[in-house]
Amino acid sequence: MHFKRSDFPNGFQFAAATSSYQIEGHSFGGAGTTHWDTFAATPGNVVRAEDGAVACDHYHRWEEDLDLMQAMGLDAYRFSTSWARVLPEGRGTPNADGLDFYDRLVDGLLARGLNPMVTLYHWELPVPLADLGGWRNPDIAHWFADFTTVVMERIGDRVFSAAPVNEPWCVGWLSHFMGHQAPGLRDIRATAHAMHHVLTAHGRSVQAMRALGVKNIGAVCNFEYAHPVDDTPEAAAAARLYDGYYNRFFMGGLFKGAYPEDVMEGLGPHMPKGWEDDFALIGQPLDWVGLNYYTCKRIAPTDGPWPAHEEVPGPLPKTQMGWEIYPDGLHHFLTWVHETYTRGLPLYVTENGMANPDTLDVPDQARIDYLDAHLAAARQAIADGVPLAGYTFWSLMDNYEWALGYEKRFGLIHVDFETLKRTPKASYHALAKALAS
């Protein structure tokens, strides 16, 4: 690694991230069924029909995992809570074991000098709520606010930061338009409703946390840089539209009280009734914004229906996911978000990392190089005046990579999914050395 702590501002938070369903083991501790359990049980949705029933068994091994973070020299840990673990029916009576688990986790982090950074929702909706329409149902904003209150009444006084939802684009578009994640729909009306309701739920969750006195509340969005496939006006328009529903839609809702006109040409006829009146709720004041960034895409126009474009392979080196490695995109989004939407608010890189076909006998030099290049882009953004306050590595450990099962390894720590043994990788040690310098 070509950086040291002193290259970043005082108090800069270096963290690692995970999510509940990907690591905890959802069959443990009285957790309710999620739409990821049913999605994975449907043939063709997930590699080998794998699910998060055991995952990394973080539910029982959390102390070991926190010890590994402390030994690495991290400042913070970004984790998510499972709605179905806390409220197995989505509403009603909480599961005491679930609340106790997050209570112990937060206390364990603080005891090790690690700041708890909580995200309330990372994609695992309780099945009883999915049965009521899930993110298509406007009532989900109220259900989510109630869940927020139950969780944050228990841990909200001790967390360093809190965010309602991880990656609204994945909750809305990837899951309801492309069908790649639970609930696996391919329906433009469902998409329009989900993309709007994930933001109204964000707003009500923020209100619930403010009512409890929770401090340091933010939003976490994912970003992808869209390259036109060529120099034609048609390709430029296609890439602009991709940027619209991926990047500008959610930032516009959160900070400008409007959705992009080019996106609304497609989604507008399918939006829920009265959506124009919800921006005061959506635009609750925030204390910070988190950016998840991994890659860029090449976008080509097509003759099909809206959005009338497709992704095509690009020329840059790629990760195990087939994603191009493009650190300049991180610099672009840090500066663009700061200058266009959030000027004055602290920003965090809340996820960045790469999947690599790791084995214990081959050092993960590719991951070291990937992180080094993106950290350099972050340093340049700071030099350019961006108030970047932290950087979070995805992921702490190899885990359940959603529809791709256990094949794609993003971790700084290798997990043997048969024995569940944890083994720090070369990237873990390289970061530990840099953080200690």
N, C-alpha and C positions, 0 to 999 in steps of 0.2 A: 504494500500500500504506500502511495506517495503522499500521505498526509499525516499530520499529527494534530493533537487536540488544539494546540495553540494556533492552528490555521483557521479555527472557527471562533465565533464570539464567546465571551464568558457566559457560562450558564447554558450553552448549547446542549440540547438533549439528544444523545445517541441512544437509540432504542432498537428493539427487535419486535416483530409483530407475529401474531397468530390469529386464528378465529376459533370460536367454540366448537362448532360441528367438525372442523377439520382435525382437531387434536384431542378433545376431551374424552371421547368414548360415550356416544349418546345412549347406549344401553345401560349405563350405570346411573345410580343416584336418583331414580324416580322420574327421569325426564320423559316428557310426552313425545308422541310421534310428530315428526315434522314432514313438510312436503318434500324434503330431500330424501327421507326414508322411502316414501311412495314413488317418487321419481326414479330413484335408484333401483327399486324393485320392478320397474317396468322394462321389459327387454328392449335393448337397443339404446337406452338413454345414457348409461354409464359403462365404462370399460369393465368387463367381467361382472357387471351388476354390483360392483363394490359400493359399500356405504360407510357411514361413520359410526357404526355400532361400537367398535373398539378404538379405531383410529390410532392415536399414540398413547392411549390410556393416561392422558394428562390428569384425568379426574383423580387417579390414585397416585400418580408420580409427579405431581405439581411441585413438591418440595425439591426434588432432584432437578427439575427444569429451572426453577428459580435460582438454585445454587449455580447452575451452569451460566445463567445470565450474569449473576454477580461476579463469578470468576472471570468472565469475559471483559468486565469493566464497563458494562452498559450503565446508563443513567436512568432508563425508563423501560417499561414493557407495555406495549399496546396489545390489549386482549379484547375479546368481545364476550358479551353475555348471551346465553341461549334463552330465548323467549320461552321455548317449550320446557326447558329445565326448570325455570322459575314458575311458570304458569302452564302446567301440562295441558290444560284445556284452552289455553290462550287468554282466558279470563277467569275470574272466580278465585278459588282458594289457592294461595301459593303453595309450592312444594318447599317445605322447610329445609330439606336436604340441599336443594338447589341454592337457596339463599345463603345457607351456611357455607357452601362451597366457595362462593364468591367473596363472602366475608373473610374466610381463611386465606383466600388468595391475596386479597388486598392487604391484610395484615402481614402475610408472608413477604410481600413485596416491600412494604415499608420497613420491616425488620431487617431487610437486606440492603436498605438504602436505594431501592428502585422506585421510581415514580410510577404509580398506576395510571395508565391512559386507557380509559374504557370506551368502547364503542358498543352501543346497546343492541344493534341489529346487524348481523352479518349473514343474512340470506336464509335462515332456517325458520320458516313460518310454521307455527303449530297447525296441525291438520284440521282441527275443528274450525279454525279461522279460514283456512284454505277452502273448506267446504262451504263457507259463506261468501266466497268470491275473492278472498284474500285481498291483494292490492288493487283489485278492480272495484272493491266496495268502499265508498267514501267513509263508512264508519270505522275503517281501519285506523284513521288518524286518532280517534278517541280510544280505540283498543290499545294502540301503541302508547298513547300518553298514560293510560292506566298502568301498563307494564313498566313504563319508565318510572312512574312514581313508586311502584312496589320495589324495584331494584334499587333506586337511588335513595329511598328512605333508609336502606340498609348500608350502602357503601358510599353514597354521594358526599359525605362529609370528609372522606379520606382520599379521594382520587385527585390526581394532579390535573387531569383534563377529562372531558367527556364529549362524545359526539353521538348523535342519534343513529345515523344510518351509514353503513359502509357502501360506497359506490352506487349511488342511485341509478346510474346508467345500467348497471347489471341487473338491478331489481326490476327496472322498467323495460328496457329495450332487449337486452340479451335474453331475458327470461320469458318475455311476452310477445316479442316480434320475431326473434330468431329461434326461439325455442331451445336454446342450448343448455339452459339451466332451469331448475324447478321454478314455476310449475310446468314448463315445457310447452308454452302456447306459441302459436304463430297467427296472431290476430291483431290487426291494426287498432281496432277499438279497445281491446284489452290493453294494448300498449299505451295508447293515449291516456286511458284512465290510470294505469299503474304509474306512469311517469309523473302525472300530476299528484296523485295521492301519496306517493312517496315523499313529495315535498310538503304537502299539508301535514303528513304525519311527523316529518321533521319539525315543522313549526310548532305543533302541539307538544311534542316531546321537549323542545326547548322551553316552552312556557311552563311545562310541568317541573322541569329542573330549576328554572328561575324561582318558582314558587317555593321550592324546597331550600333555596339558598345555595344551590350548587354553583361553584365558580368555574371559570375557564372553559366555556362551552364553545364548540366549534362544529364545522361541517367537513366531511371527508368525501371528495369526489375523485373519480379517476379520469385521466386525460390520455388521449392518443393524438399524435401529430399526423395530419392527413396530407400526404403528397399527391398532387395530380399525377396521373400515369404518364402524361405528356404535356406539351405546351398549348394544346387546343383550349379554346374557351369552354368547351363542353366538359373537358376533364377538370378544369379549374372550378366550374360550377359544381361538379360532382364532389370534389374534395371539400369545397366550402360547405355543402350540405351535410356531409359526414361530420365535419367539425361542428356543424350546428346542432345536430341531435346528440352528439357525443359530448362536446365540451361547452358550447354556448347555452344550450337549453337550461341546464341546471344552474349554472352561474348567473344566467339572466333572471331566473326565477328567484334565486336567493338574494341578488344584489341590485337588480334593475327593475324589479316588478313587472317583468314582461318576458315572453318567450320569443325566440328569433322568428322573424317573418317567414324566412325560407322553410323552417321546420313546420310552422303552422299551416303552410300550404298543403302539407300532407296530413298532419294530425288534427288540424282545426275542426274538420267536420265530425270528428269522432270524440272530441273532448267531452268530459262530464258537464252536466248542466251547471251553470253559474261559476265556472272555473275562473272567469275574469275577476271575480270578487275575492279571491283567496290570497292575493299577493301580500296583503298586510300580515296575514298569518304566516305565510311562507318566509317572509323577509324579516324574521325576528333578529334583533341585533346579536351579532356573534363576537367572540373574543379572539378567534383564530380560524384559519382555514387549512385543511390538510389536502395535499396532492398525492395521489397514487399514480405512479408513472412507470411504464415498462418498455414501450415500443412505439413505432410509427407504422402507418399503413399506406399502401399505394392504392389509389382509388381511380377506377375507370368507369366512364359512363356506359350505360346499356340502353336498349330499347324497351326495357320492361316497365312495369308499373312503378309508381313512386315507391322508394326514392331513386329508382332507375340508375343504380350503380352497383359495382362489385369490387371486392378486394382482389388484387393480383400480386404475385410474388415480387419482391424487391431485390436489389442487388447486394445489400449489406450482409455481413455475417449474422447468423441467426442463433437463437437459443434453442434448447430442446423443444420448446413450444412452437418453433418455426417463426418466432418473432424477431424482426430485425433489431439490431443493437444500434441505437441512435441517441447518444447522450445529449446532443444538441437540443433534442426535444424537451428534455427536462429544463434546461436553461430557458428555452422559449416560454414554457408554461409558467415557470416561477416569475419571470419578468412580466409576462402578459397578464396573469391573474393579479399581480400587484398593481400594475399600471391601469388596468381596465376596470377592476372590480373592487379590490380590497385595500387600496392604498392606505397605509397606516396600520393595518392588522398584521400581527405575526403570522407567518406561514410555516408549515411543517411539511417535509416529505414524509408522508405517513405510510407509504409502501414503495419499495424499489428493490428489485432482485431478479434473479434469473433461474430458470430450470436448466439442469445439467444432468447428464446420465452418470451420476456419481457412483463410484465404487470406493471401498475403503482403501484399496491399494493404489489408487490413482488420485493424486492431489487435484483439487478443484480449482486449478489455476484460471480457468475461464471465468469463474465467478469472482475471483479476486480482481481480474482485469475489468470485468463489467462494473463492479462496485467502485473501483478506483476511478474509472472514467466518469461515472455519474457523480461521484463526490467532487471531482474536479469541476464538473458543470455547475454543481451547487455552490462551490467556492467562488466561481466566476459571477454567479448571480448575486451573491453577497457583496462582492466587489462592485457590482453595478448598482447597488443600493437596495436590493431586495431584503426585507426584514425576516430572513429565514432563521427560525429559532430551534429547529431540530431535524433529525434525519433518522428514519426508521427502516430497518432492513427486513425485507420479506424473503424468507421466513426464518424464525428461530430454528425450526426443525423441519425435516421432511414430514409431510403429512398427507391427508386426503385432499387430492387436487380436483374435487368436484367431479364433473363428468369424465375426467381423465383418470379417476381412481387413484391408485397408489404408484403410478408409473413415473410421473413427473416430479423430480426432486428439486425443491426450491431452498432447502434448509441450509443453514450454517452448521447444523448438527445432523449427522446421519442417523436415521432410525432404521433398525432392522425390524421390519414389520412382522416377522415371525416371533422373535424374542423380545422386541420392543427395546432392545439395548440402544442407548444413546452414545454416539461417538463424535466428538467435535471434529470438523473438517479443517483443512488447511485455511479456508476462508475465515473460519472462526478464530483460529490462532493469529492470522494476519491482522484481523481487526482488533483483537485483544492487544497485540503488540503496538498498533498505531494508537489505540485509545490510552495506553499506558505511557506513551511518549510525551 
